[in-house]
Amino acid sequence: MTTIDQLKQEGFRLALEDGVLTVTLDRPDRINALTFASYAALRDAFRAFSEMREVRAILLHGEGPRGFCSGGDVRDIIGELFSRDMRGLLEFTRMTGALVAAIHQCRAPVIAALHGVVCGAGAVIAIASDVRIAAPDARIAFLFPKVGLSGADMGASWLLPRIVGYGRASELLLTGEFVDAERAERIGLFNRVSTDVLADAKKLARTIADGPAFAHAMTKKMLDYEAHVDFATGIEAEAQAQAICMQHPDFREAYDAWVEKRAPRFER
């Protein structure tokens, strides 16, 4: 099985501490813009995290004062794309979508700590995360129409309506305009705004990491599955999922801890 140290860290760095894995986008001079190499390396890393039982929560943030992520690096990527045929273009667009899928489908919950510029691919990475905590200076935009592209990129038109609703998603994806932190929180795009965003995101990641990892993974699976089914099917799926969780040792551990008046020690 792949370990943290074996992962290629291209344009980002990793640090694991007691179940919380911090993923830091690390190209501050380019507002953490992504390259061909870093797209692929992040995709592979998030796929690997799902197989690492020691990873119980993931904190994703960007290095430097200017922002979380400014999307794909125009200087390094756009020129190359102009020289590609349809097959080559699809290879790239499928890779970027695969990164978002890997984040969205990751077994461990992902908390994005956002500040400054959050745009393009950076914005889609943010909404692929499970929770978004933002600094007051955070500004988010799905810039794709500004460069002549569809707002439906990397899964944005699937993810965004489920967060803010169809009408608001349409506006954001058609205009490509920046949304400030206050409005983003008001419409549910950001879970909350914090003056100490990294500390608050770390606190939430710690709380999740200390919880029942098996049950958290089941919650993520149900949230994803039930987006596709009718209510009756969803109720039945939850009944089956909960029965499975009741067979897991964490269910008994939570009960024993309650009886013994102590904090539960969930399976690692």
Order of alpha helices (4+ residues) and beta strands (2+ residues): beta-beta-alpha-beta-beta-alpha-alpha-beta-beta-alpha-beta-beta-alpha-alpha-beta-alpha-beta-alpha-alpha-alpha-alpha
